[in-house]
Each structure stands twice: as structure tokens, then as C-alpha cells.
Amino acid sequence: WVCEILSPSTAQKDRTLKLPLYARYGVARAWLVDRARILEPFEFRDGQWVLLGVIGDDAPVSFPPFAAVSFSLADLWV
């Protein structure tokens, strides 16, 4: 699992360069967190990254690899 904090200067690189690199090295899950308070969780399946959802603000987070424990997305903004 990796979590990338996106910024205007790195977002394109995180999506187009790093995600394929993570897949090549066997990373199965990636979360992209935008400074606009948005979480995009991905899972690598059958050779491609699959977006599991898009949530923002204070929505409950319950995505792999932490699906067993739900927490408020707002906890990340503290």
C-alpha cells in the first residue's frame, strides 16, 4: 500500500509515472489524496489500476487495506 499526497506540481507524475512503477514492483493498493480534500483509492487487478471510489471532506473511509476499520476522512486534514 502506498499513499501519495497530490499537489499541482506532482499530480501528473504521481498518476502517470508512479502508479505504473508501483504496479511493476507489486504494490496492490494506492491511495491518492488531493489537497482539495479528496481521496481516490485504487487497487491493482488483472493488470490495471481500478478506482474503488472517490470521497471527500469528512466522508467515512473504509477501503482496503484498512476496510476493517472505518474512520472519517476529516482525520487526514488535521
Sequence and secondary structure as in RCSB ss.txt:
>XXXX:A:sequence
WVCEILSPSTAQKDRTLKLPLYARYGVARAWLVDRARILEPFEFRDGQWVLLGVIGDDAPVSFPPFAAVSFSLAD
LWV
>XXXX:A:secstr
 EEEEE TTTHHHIIIIIHHHHHHTT  EEEEEETTTEEEEEEEETTEEEE   EETT EE  TTSTTS EEGGG
GG 
